Amino acid sequence: MIKEVNPIEAFKILEQQPDATLIDVRSTMEYEFVGHPLNAIHLPLREPPDWDTASDFVERLRVKLAEQTPTGVSTEDMPLLMLCRSGARSKLAGEMLIKDGFTDVYNV
């Protein structure tokens, strides 16, 4: 089950757990023009013009996590904090991760 946290709680998790990772699922347009959190992984869940949900989202995230995680460390047990503008896309992305075996997922 995805856990809901507010931004202050998310910041504490990121500070206290060195393997915690912030995942920004907003579109590239939002990420580049609105701004983005430092050190977040940007992986859009939906992109214009069709705004369809990326069916390969979980696989692409696995690759990105593997690139930044030491060999032998399970990325499925890392705290992952999902972020978007309103919380809807990040919740959907988190649910996709949980369905695929990730265990410590938060919606900010």
C-alpha positions as CSV (number, residue, x, y, z in Angstrom):
1,M,0.0,0.0,0.0
2,I,1.3,3.4,-0.9
3,K,1.9,5.7,2.1
4,E,0.8,9.4,1.9
5,V,3.2,12.0,3.3
6,N,3.3,15.8,3.3
7,P,6.3,17.7,2.0
8,I,7.7,18.2,5.5
9,E,7.5,14.4,6.3
10,A,9.0,13.7,2.9
11,F,12.0,16.0,3.6
12,K,12.6,14.2,6.9
13,I,12.6,10.8,5.2
14,L,15.1,12.1,2.6
15,E,17.3,13.5,5.3
16,Q,17.2,10.5,7.6
17,Q,17.4,7.6,5.1
18,P,20.4,7.9,2.8
19,D,18.9,5.4,0.3
20,A,15.6,7.3,0.0
21,T,15.0,8.7,-3.5
22,L,12.7,11.4,-4.8
23,I,11.0,10.5,-8.1
24,D,9.5,13.5,-10.0
25,V,6.9,12.0,-12.4
26,R,5.7,15.4,-13.9
27,S,6.0,16.0,-17.6
28,T,9.3,17.2,-19.1
29,M,7.6,20.6,-19.7
30,E,6.6,21.0,-16.1
31,Y,10.0,19.8,-14.9
32,E,11.9,22.2,-17.1
33,F,9.7,25.3,-16.9
34,V,8.2,25.2,-13.5
35,G,11.3,24.0,-11.7
36,H,12.3,20.8,-9.9
37,P,13.7,19.5,-6.7
38,L,17.5,19.0,-6.5
39,N,18.7,15.5,-6.8
40,A,15.3,14.1,-7.8
41,I,15.1,11.5,-10.6
42,H,12.9,12.9,-13.3
43,L,10.8,10.2,-15.0
44,P,7.6,11.4,-16.6
45,L,4.6,9.2,-16.1
46,R,2.7,11.1,-18.9
47,E,3.8,13.4,-21.7
48,P,2.0,15.6,-24.2
49,P,0.4,15.6,-26.6
50,D,-1.6,12.4,-25.8
51,W,-0.9,12.3,-22.0
52,D,-1.1,8.5,-22.0
53,T,0.4,6.7,-19.1
54,A,3.9,5.3,-20.0
55,S,3.5,1.5,-20.0
56,D,7.3,1.1,-19.5
57,F,7.4,3.5,-16.5
58,V,8.4,0.8,-13.9
59,E,11.1,-0.7,-16.2
60,R,12.6,2.7,-16.9
61,L,12.7,3.5,-13.2
62,R,14.4,0.2,-12.5
63,V,17.2,1.2,-15.0
64,K,17.6,4.6,-13.5
65,L,17.8,3.3,-9.9
66,A,20.3,0.6,-11.0
67,E,22.5,3.2,-12.5
68,Q,22.8,5.1,-9.2
69,T,22.6,2.2,-6.7
70,P,25.7,0.1,-5.6
71,T,25.7,-3.4,-7.0
72,G,24.0,-5.9,-4.8
73,V,21.6,-3.4,-3.2
74,S,17.9,-4.2,-3.7
75,T,16.2,-1.2,-5.2
76,E,12.8,-2.7,-4.5
77,D,13.2,-2.1,-0.8
78,M,14.5,1.5,-1.1
79,P,12.2,4.3,0.1
80,L,10.8,5.9,-3.0
81,L,9.0,9.2,-2.7
82,M,6.8,10.0,-5.7
83,L,6.1,13.6,-6.6
84,C,3.9,15.5,-9.1
85,R,1.9,18.7,-9.1
86,S,-1.4,17.5,-7.5
87,G,-0.6,14.0,-6.2
88,A,-2.7,12.1,-8.7
89,R,0.1,11.0,-11.1
90,S,2.5,10.3,-8.3
91,K,-0.1,8.1,-6.6
92,L,-0.7,6.2,-9.8
93,A,3.1,5.8,-10.3
94,G,3.5,4.6,-6.8
95,E,0.7,2.0,-7.2
96,M,2.3,0.7,-10.4
97,L,5.6,0.3,-8.4
98,I,3.9,-1.6,-5.5
99,K,2.1,-3.8,-8.0
100,D,5.5,-4.7,-9.5
101,G,7.2,-5.6,-6.2
102,F,8.5,-2.3,-4.7
103,T,7.8,-2.3,-0.9
104,D,8.5,1.2,0.5
105,V,6.7,3.8,-1.7
106,Y,5.4,7.2,-0.6
107,N,3.1,9.7,-2.3
108,V,4.1,13.3,-1.5
